[in-house]
Amino acid sequence: MTPMLRKLFLALAALFIAAFAGLMLTKTLPYYTFEKGIHFLTTKSDETNDNPVFRAGFYVHITTSLLVLVAGLLQFLPVLARRGPGLHRQLGKCYVVGILALAAPSGLVLARFANGGLAAQVGFTLQCLVWWLCTWRAYRAARQRQWSLHVDWMLRSFAVTLAALALRGESYVMYYVFETKPIETYLTVTWLSWVGNLVLVEILLEVGLGRYFLREFMPDLRAKLAV
């Protein structure tokens, strides 16, 4: 890629991330009025909405999930890592700490209060556990300087991070295109949103996505990893 194309790619990527972050922020901001009768919270009973554990878990989750989503997107810009390795490490720390200490544990709280009965509760619980474990494995691999494993596990972690977006997109397609019933849609995407993402990323890893990112982030490995 020529220097001009790299600059263009960086500018477009930065614009996309800024627009995406702005869109997600507009979806999140209404909740900070702390009202109970808005959007997602209208699906919960008064008892659940009045539960302080649910309330704390909900606000921690929506806040940290937005931050790790943006941090994760920035992590996949090789040009930023090459120009400022320190920035890559700091964003990585924010991403890892955000998931391990806040987003995944608060997600477990929300899973306990999930609508749809045991099937949904188990689905969301497993999603959070897999999210935590993939992120932990990515962190441990980086600490051990096992960069190939680090990239692979980070891709798996981010695939689960994107489950919230997949859930909304898949819900729309199932409900409006295939005209499934609301409860069928909900229970299906509870599992498909993260399991489907993991299956997709495993396929991409098999065809070389991990090796591509490793070469881009560490140009000195290009010759060794050429395929």
Secondary structure, 3 states (H helix, E strand, C coil): CCHHHHHHHHHHHHHHHHHHHHHHHHHHHHHHHCCCCCHHHHHCCHHHHCCHHHHHHHHHHHHHHHHHHHHHHHHCCHHHHHHCHHHHHHHHHHHHHHHHHHHHHHHHHHHHCCCCHHHHHHHHHHHHHHHHHHHHHHHHHHHCCCHHHHHHHHHHHHHHHCHHHHHHHHHHHHHHHCCCCHHHHHHHHHHHHHHHHHHHHHHHHHCCHHHHHHHHHCHHHHHHHCC
